[in-house]
Amino acid sequence: MSQLTARPFPQALVDAFHRQPDVPAFEHLGRAVPRRAVLDLAGRCVRGLRAAGIGPGSSVAVAAGVTPEAFALHLAVHLLGARLTGLRPGLPPGHLARVLADGIDVLVHDEPSDSPGLRAAAAAVTTRLGLEKDLLNTAEPASPDDLVAHGRPDDIALITLTSGSTGQPKECAHTYRSLTAGWSWQPARRTGRVAGLAAAYARFLLFGTLTSAVIFEHLGLCLLGGGTAVIPDPPLSFPEVFARHRVTACLLTVPRLHHILNALRTEPENPVDLTSLRALLVAGSPLAPHKLAEATERLGPVVHQGYGQTETGMLTLLTPDDLARRPDTAYGSVGRPLDGVDIDVRDPADGRPLPDGATGEIWVRTAGALTGYRRDEAETRAVLRDGWVRTRDLGRLDEHGFLRLTGRTRDVIIVNAVLHYAGAIEQALAAHPDVDQAYVVGAPDERTGEAAHAFVVPAAGRRPAPAALRAQVADALGPASVPATITLVREVPVAASGKPDKKALLERVRAK
């Protein structure tokens, strides 16, 4: 199916729901919510938003939890062809105010998200404030005409905020054209690995926030494949939640996988029934080969690894078949590119393509990529180049097409005027048999300009000797790459994004 003949986003989902009206789209608070009920909710939201003047080119900000009603609201905004900006929980008031000042026509929120920070930010800008429940209660029932997509291909459909780990979150803008072309939203385009992954999403565990780009596309994979998104009852406890809700698929971060493995390792007398799992997709940060091997051993042939960005969506996929067929090269990689994704490895300094097997910056080309960063032309020019997206990640492609990540172009530590990549030092440390996890940060140093500081989580029952770890790094990368300090820690702090919190680690260095 070509992009020109693809059903405009999100029409393919609406059509799929019409074909299976009684199949549950969600399970929430002990109740099954069939697809026809979600369509009715979406249609009511369409009517309520249209009455507020929303249509193609309008802008709607949404601050809501993970519920069928919130999803229906998102769907309605897109059916109307408006621009949706998702406000994730925990955004500071200053960030909220900046986002809401961007020509927002209507802000819709639910009561749990009705925080003082949100109200203060909304009061500071010209915006109409509405409650999600009021929108649903006052709108008339939907008609078939309310469930037709009106998005114009080149209009911005979605603004997704990045984590803001370097300051103010960037606003990634995706058009209706790019969402229509997205890998998870057009079932007719699915081949091989993606089709196999979708088949495992019969009961997909949905948690976190609907504003996450990665959650958004994997939810699409589930719903378009006829699956049910299971919103867990509190408390959210891993790995027990898998057994409690008979989950078949889950997307989770590397730190959460570490937590699951620790629980399975330390509580063998209370085994958790994980036989329902068919796909556990790990993403967000690199997964050390030995941890992937342990996860496969404990959980079975269900562990996948994905690599992507908010700007691009998922780019590569590592499957259990890859691990079984090519263990020599698959472990330590993030898999092979998805169909329709082109990957180049280029010189970070000048963007020149590098020879096969060389390490450099990862450039990607995919129809589902962002159109730019809203209100940031300089960053847009820096990242988008002639249809390619600079990921600012470092890595290499091997002869079998597997991508291996080695760090970030901006995650560098300049020691005595020489660049050292934190990712490479982390990988060298994690290769030691006594090390479970390793993280490296750079901090100012009076003698060397900057210095590398390592934080190491020991393997179970081990206590690695700092001298042995220094020797490990020196052998792999040379003496100049050896960290100035190596600190053993029980666990690494996790940021709100679910990734390791290097800012918190840096604060520990500064506090010494």
Buried (B, 14 or more C-beta within 10 A) or exposed (E): EEBEEBBBBBBBBBEBBEEBEEBBBBBBEEEEBBBBBBBBBBBBBBBBBBEBEBEEEBBBBBBBBBBBBBBBBBBBBBBBBBBBBBBBBEBEBEBBBBBBBBEBBBBBBBEEBEBEBBBEBBEEBEBBBBBBEEBBEEBEEBEEEBBEBBBBBEBBBBBBBBBBEEEBBBBBBBBBBBBBBBBBBBBEBBEEBBEBBBBBBBBBBBBBBBBBBBBBBBBBBBBBBBBBBBBBEEEEEBBBBBBBBEBBBBBBBBBBBBBBBBBBEEEEEEEBEBEBBBBBBBBBBBBBBBBBBBBBEBBBEBBBBBBBBBBBBBBBBBBBBBBEEBEEBBBBBBBBBBEBBEBBBBEBEEBEEBEEEEBBBBBBBBBBBBBBBBBBEEEBEEBBEEEBBBBBBBBBBBEEEBBBBBBBBEBBBBBEEEEBBBBBBBBBBBBBEBBBBBBBBBBEBEEBBBBBBBBBBBBEEEEBEBEEBBBBBBEBBEEEBBBBEBBBBEBBBBBBBBBBBBEBBBEBBEEE
